[in-house]
Amino acid sequence: MSMYQVMDEENHCIATFYHFQEAVVTAQDFTVWDDEHYYHVEELDLQVV
């Protein structure tokens, strides 16, 4: 199972999503709204034990 985190340019987690597209749209929105920061998506691969 994968989850996706929206991170800022200093790799601080801003939000977490189950759907990649939702994370991408959120990162793009944050980048447009806050021109002093850059946001990107990182994938988390969760291992179920």
N, C-alpha and C positions, 0 to 999 in steps of 0.2 A: 504494500500500500504506500502511495506517495502523498505527501502534503507539500504545499508550496508556501514559502515565506516571502513577503515583500520586505526587502532590506533597504536601508539608506546607504549612502556612499561610505559610511564608517562601519557597515555590516551590523547595524542595530536592527533587530526585528521590529517591524512596524505592524504587521498583520500576518495571519496564517489562514490558508485556504485549502480545501480539498480539491478544488478545480483549478487547473492551470490557467485557463482563459480568464477566470475571475481575478486571479492574482495578477496577470499581465495587465488587464484593464485598470486595476487599482494602482499598480505601479506607474502606469502612464498618467493616470489622473493626478496622482500625488506629484509627479514631476512637473506637470503643467501648472498645478495650483501653487507649488512652492518652488520658484525658480532659483532659490539658493541651494537646493539639494537635488541629488539624483537618486532615483529609486530603481531597484531591479528585483528579479525573482530568482530565488534559490530553491532547488528541489530537495526535500527531505525524504529519504528512503527509510520507511519504518519497517522493522522486522517484527513479525508477530511470533511470539514464542509459545 
